[in-house]
């Protein structure tokens, strides 16, 4: 009887140890993630736990001791990259292989101690099981308000009839609307990088593109708030709302419905599956976006295992589609988007790409940066290099559309500018910045409109009013200009 009870306690301790980090991340991100997002990480961690436990049990021969050793191993396994990155802040030259050897030696010694010195480990198992169970319960209770708000409160999803009811005049050109995430506006780049992007703006103006140097989206510095507002031509989302609920507002967004109601096909180029694409012709077969599981796995030793497996696969089967390759695919689709317009009706092409946003993967010439530099915001030249590369692809987009579809309307914007102060605080423990002062610059966006070389005055207009003003000019709609909203969220 005692043997059975001890085994049950051991299994419970194993389970709550593995489940706690997954549930903790879910409870902390109820507003942004679905419960099913943790399932891949839970499944993989449980599989590794089972394998380790069986191997250790075959060596130690004692169920409870094998369970305790497995728990310690899994704690190290699930936090492998987190610990490694922390060590690298102290010892920058610490390589993954060195850390793995040190950790391996430690657990070999620990295994010997378990075999020779540890009696049964039941007291430790009971304490571990109780502690992690209490932590899970505490985090669940603290997440109840967010869970209740998300799953049981009413949410408004869909288009605004007052916006979508307009009927276009006779002209119905193809329309291309592309959003480049975190492309800094002219003032933004001067503020944080002492970089003059004037030559890029001059090239655009020489091509007949209307540009704005001082446009800002003042309601936020976060994509999940700004893009739903752009897609709905009004302020439907705010930082007060949950990110996942804000993104849901891109479903049947007013901009899409407006064009669909006027007989347009809607093509969608959707990097990372960020937008809701119901009723659209999605042109890319893209990677899934970041989830809670990807975060958990990236912080664990599974990331190292997956990297090795990918490298082995690449060597045996040739290069496979990586995140970098997928991003290049999106850029190419944007450049070649005129090739996909409908033959028998006008087409609206919507494109969203998470670039020059982090990760910083590209040099100015388009060659790839090493992965250990992808999040290095300290080196300002890395972001500028990627921005220059993206700028060249934007010029290619405009040139290709002008040649293939000369009567088209092209609108190119960013949601916000480079958030250099924000990333330095988030990733490099910099001192808190003055939000009122810095938001002014972080909200400075790229804002461009091309329509047959004609002049449309968009200087200083925010993203929403630029869209409204342009639609009024080209299609004869009668949208009023909206007062800009101010962000309300405390970021730090």
Secondary structure, 3 states (H helix, E strand, C coil): CHHHHHHHHHHHHHHHHHHHHHHHHHHHCCCCCCHHHHHHHHHHHHHHHHHHHHHHHHHHCCHHHHHHHHHHHHHHHHCHHHHHHHHHHHCCCCCHHHHHHHHHHHHHHHHHHHHHCCCCCHHHHHHHHHHHHHHHHHHHHHHHHHHHHHHHCCCCCCCCHHHHCCCCCCCCCCEEEEEECCCECHHHHHHHHCCCCHHHHHHHHHCCCEECCCCECCCCCCHHHHHHHHHHCCCCCCCCCCHHHHHHCCCCCHHHHHHHHCCCEEEEEEHHHCCCCCCCEECCCCCCCCCHHHHHHHCCCHHHHHHHHHHHHHHHHCCCCCHHHHHHHHHHHHHCHHHHCCCCCCEEEEEEECCCCCCCCECCCCCECCHHHCCCCCCHHHHHHHHHHHHHHHHHHHHHHHHHCCCCEEEEECCCCCCHHHHHHHHHCCCCCCHHHHHHHHCEECEEEEECCCCCCCCCCCHHHHHHHHHHHHHCCCCCCCCCCCCCCCCC
